[in-house]
């Protein structure tokens, strides 16, 4: 890749991130229904057309970071040593993910959770979770699990992550999310 392509790629990534950040901030300030695509584009300093080059709608802009994070999680599981057992590979990939992406502020996460209760975001989130479970199942199949066990393992892993997030949000302020999630993952016993 030459320097010009690298520069373009970085500029596109920065624009996408700027649109995502603007969408989140505005939706948390005004509610999802109180924000338009035009508002997001204006806040990011781009045109409506530029917004459309990156996202189909404001919901996609809001969920962008989640989708990037889950894509990274799948890649991290794929990149684990081939001889590693599936559950330890999932657990190690989760630890790597937390090292790569620091845990956000509790207040911000709580506001985001409220925002995500909006019906149009809930539907997209459900679809994203199904896709993530499918992608993790495929990785686990490549690691030698049969279809049933691969699906059960992926679903159990994701349920454990969701449980950890809820316990962290509702728990004491001094509790570390990565430590809590790892502790929960260590309590699961799959044969």
C-alpha positions as CSV (number, residue, x, y, z in Angstrom):
1,X,0.0,0.0,0.0
2,X,1.5,3.3,-1.0
3,X,1.6,6.5,1.2
4,X,-1.4,8.0,-0.6
5,X,-3.6,5.0,0.0
6,X,-2.5,4.9,3.7
7,X,-3.4,8.6,4.0
8,X,-6.8,8.0,2.4
9,X,-7.5,5.0,4.7
10,X,-6.6,7.0,7.8
11,X,-8.7,9.9,6.7
12,X,-11.7,7.7,6.1
13,X,-11.3,6.0,9.4
14,X,-11.1,9.4,11.1
15,X,-14.2,10.6,9.4
16,X,-16.1,7.4,10.3
17,X,-15.0,7.8,13.9
18,X,-16.0,11.5,14.0
19,X,-19.5,10.7,12.6
20,X,-19.9,7.9,15.2
21,X,-18.8,10.1,18.1
22,X,-21.1,12.9,16.9
23,X,-24.0,10.5,16.6
24,X,-23.5,9.1,20.1
25,X,-23.0,12.5,21.8
26,X,-26.1,14.0,20.1
27,X,-28.3,11.0,20.8
28,X,-27.3,11.0,24.5
29,X,-28.0,14.7,24.7
30,X,-31.2,14.9,22.8
31,X,-32.5,11.3,22.6
32,X,-32.4,9.2,19.4
33,X,-35.7,10.7,18.1
34,X,-34.3,14.2,18.7
35,X,-31.3,13.8,16.3
36,X,-31.3,13.7,12.5
37,X,-28.6,12.6,10.1
38,X,-28.2,16.2,9.1
39,X,-27.5,17.1,12.8
40,X,-24.8,14.4,12.9
41,X,-23.2,15.5,9.7
42,X,-23.1,19.1,10.8
43,X,-21.6,18.2,14.1
44,X,-18.9,16.2,12.4
45,X,-18.3,19.0,9.8
46,X,-19.3,16.9,6.8
47,X,-22.1,16.9,4.2
48,X,-25.2,14.7,4.4
49,X,-23.8,12.9,1.3
50,X,-20.5,12.2,3.1
51,X,-22.5,10.8,6.0
52,X,-24.3,8.5,3.6
53,X,-20.9,7.3,2.2
54,X,-20.1,5.9,5.7
55,X,-23.4,4.9,7.3
56,X,-26.9,4.0,6.0
57,X,-28.6,5.7,9.0
58,X,-28.1,7.2,12.4
59,X,-28.5,3.9,14.1
60,X,-25.6,2.4,12.2
61,X,-23.5,5.4,13.1
62,X,-24.3,4.9,16.8
63,X,-23.6,1.1,16.8
64,X,-20.3,1.5,14.8
65,X,-17.9,1.1,17.7
66,X,-19.8,-2.0,19.0
67,X,-19.5,-3.6,15.5
68,X,-15.8,-2.8,15.3
69,X,-15.2,-4.2,18.8
70,X,-17.1,-7.5,18.1
71,X,-15.2,-7.9,14.8
72,X,-12.0,-7.5,16.6
73,X,-13.1,-10.1,19.2
74,X,-13.8,-12.6,16.4
75,X,-10.4,-11.9,14.9
76,X,-8.6,-12.3,18.2
77,X,-10.3,-15.7,18.7
78,X,-9.2,-16.7,15.2
79,X,-5.7,-15.6,15.9
80,X,-5.3,-17.8,19.0
81,X,-2.9,-20.8,18.7
82,X,-4.6,-23.7,16.9
83,X,-3.9,-26.2,19.6
84,X,-5.5,-24.1,22.3
85,X,-8.8,-25.5,23.6
86,X,-11.9,-23.4,22.6
87,X,-12.9,-22.0,26.0
88,X,-9.4,-20.9,27.0
89,X,-9.1,-19.3,23.5
90,X,-12.3,-17.3,24.0
91,X,-11.2,-16.3,27.5
92,X,-7.7,-15.2,26.3
93,X,-9.2,-13.3,23.3
94,X,-11.5,-11.4,25.7
95,X,-8.5,-10.4,27.9
96,X,-6.7,-9.2,24.7
97,X,-9.7,-7.2,23.7
98,X,-9.8,-5.4,27.1
99,X,-6.1,-4.7,26.8
100,X,-6.6,-3.2,23.3
101,X,-9.7,-1.2,24.2
102,X,-9.8,0.4,27.6
103,X,-13.0,0.1,29.6
104,X,-15.2,3.2,29.2
105,X,-16.5,5.4,32.1
106,X,-19.4,3.9,34.0
107,X,-21.6,6.9,33.7
108,X,-21.1,7.0,29.9
109,X,-21.9,3.3,29.6
110,X,-25.1,3.8,31.8
111,X,-26.2,6.6,29.5
112,X,-25.5,4.5,26.5
113,X,-27.5,1.6,27.9
114,X,-30.5,3.9,28.3
115,X,-30.1,5.1,24.7
116,X,-29.9,1.5,23.4
117,X,-33.3,0.7,24.8
118,X,-34.7,2.6,21.8
119,X,-36.7,0.1,19.6
120,X,-34.8,0.9,16.4
121,X,-31.5,0.3,18.2
122,X,-32.7,-2.8,20.0
123,X,-33.6,-4.5,16.7
124,X,-30.2,-3.8,15.2
125,X,-28.4,-4.9,18.4
126,X,-30.3,-8.2,18.4
127,X,-29.2,-8.7,14.8
128,X,-25.6,-7.9,15.6
129,X,-25.6,-10.4,18.5
130,X,-27.0,-13.1,16.3
131,X,-24.3,-12.4,13.7
132,X,-21.6,-12.4,16.4
133,X,-22.8,-15.7,17.8
134,X,-22.8,-17.1,14.2
135,X,-19.2,-15.8,13.6
136,X,-17.9,-17.2,16.9
137,X,-19.6,-20.5,16.1
138,X,-17.8,-20.7,12.8
139,X,-14.5,-20.1,14.5
140,X,-15.2,-22.7,17.1
141,X,-16.2,-25.2,14.3
142,X,-12.7,-24.6,12.8
143,X,-11.3,-25.5,16.2
144,X,-12.8,-28.9,16.0
145,X,-16.1,-28.6,18.0
146,X,-19.2,-30.2,16.6
147,X,-22.1,-27.9,15.5
148,X,-24.1,-28.3,18.8
149,X,-21.2,-27.7,21.1
150,X,-19.8,-24.8,19.0
151,X,-23.2,-23.0,19.2
152,X,-23.6,-23.8,22.9
153,X,-20.1,-22.5,23.6
154,X,-20.5,-19.3,21.6
155,X,-23.9,-18.6,23.2
156,X,-22.5,-19.3,26.7
157,X,-19.5,-17.1,26.2
158,X,-21.7,-14.2,25.0
159,X,-24.2,-14.6,27.9
160,X,-21.2,-14.6,30.3
161,X,-20.0,-11.3,28.8
162,X,-23.4,-9.7,29.0
163,X,-23.8,-10.9,32.6
164,X,-20.4,-9.4,33.5
165,X,-21.3,-6.0,31.9
166,X,-24.6,-5.8,33.9
167,X,-22.9,-6.9,37.2
168,X,-20.2,-4.3,36.6
169,X,-22.6,-1.5,35.9
170,X,-24.7,-2.3,39.0
171,X,-21.7,-3.1,41.2
172,X,-19.3,-1.2,43.3
173,X,-17.2,1.5,41.6
174,X,-13.9,-0.1,42.5
175,X,-14.7,-3.3,40.5
176,X,-12.7,-3.9,37.4
177,X,-14.8,-5.0,34.4
178,X,-12.0,-7.1,32.8
179,X,-11.4,-8.9,36.1
180,X,-15.1,-9.5,36.7
181,X,-15.6,-10.9,33.2
182,X,-12.5,-13.1,33.5
183,X,-13.7,-14.4,36.9
184,X,-17.1,-15.2,35.4
185,X,-15.5,-16.9,32.4
186,X,-13.3,-19.0,34.8
187,X,-16.5,-20.3,36.6
188,X,-17.9,-21.8,33.4
189,X,-17.1,-25.5,32.9
190,X,-17.7,-27.0,29.5
191,X,-16.7,-30.5,28.7
